[in-house]
Amino acid sequence: MSQEFVIEAFPRGDQGKGASRRLRREERKIPAIIYGGNKEATPISIWHNELKKALENEAFFSHILTIELDGKKESVILKDLQRHPYKLLLTHADFLRVDKDHEIHVNVPLHFLNEDKAPVVKLQGGVISHQLTEVEVICLPQDLPEFIEIDVMDLQLDDVLHLSDLKLPKGVRSAALQHGEDHDQAVVSVHLPRGAKADEEEGGEEEGEEKE
């Protein structure tokens, strides 16, 4: 993990809806909380625009973050984010403490490679469909990948890749597969466009009739 994200935080004494509204309106901050790690939950506030800008980077969601509060630093991951129902505003954030000796569950984005170069797309007109865009992994904080790559270059028509087909980094495992093979979800598949498939079937029927 090459990037580092540091979030400036401030103690939050007043709580409740009224205090949260004042915080957002008057101070341009949003309420947040840090919890876990066998410590008491700590209410904090953070700059709204600073967090919003950080969220533009996909890596923010799958990184160990640093929160600076009262001169002390805590390692955390973003566990939940609440947004305004119709305005482009953040309203609350939850951060979970992490330490190097305890595994964490984190959703990691999938990056699909060679989609525009794969022969099945360029030569056969296949369409690549993403059933998942992220996967939940379990690992120690230091092993957390920024993303997981899936190379689709060699896929053929009607191929389907499942969670069990993913090449996960050392020390990283799929959370879903911990529950057994029944949870081996499809991740990406290749198929012909609906119209092309119908034409292909029609052509096959006509060829059969001619032979008769």
Beta strands, then each sheet from edge to edge (+ up, - down):
strand 1: 6-11
strand 2: 29-36
strand 3: 39-47
strand 4: 65-69
strand 5: 72-83
strand 6: 90-97
strand 7: 104-113
strand 8: 127-130
strand 9: 134-139
strand 10: 148-151
strand 11: 160-162
strand 12: 173-174
strand 13: 186-191
sheet 1: 1+ 3- 2+ 6+ 5- 4+ 1+
sheet 2: 10+ 7+ 9- 12+
sheet 3: 8+ 13- 11+
end
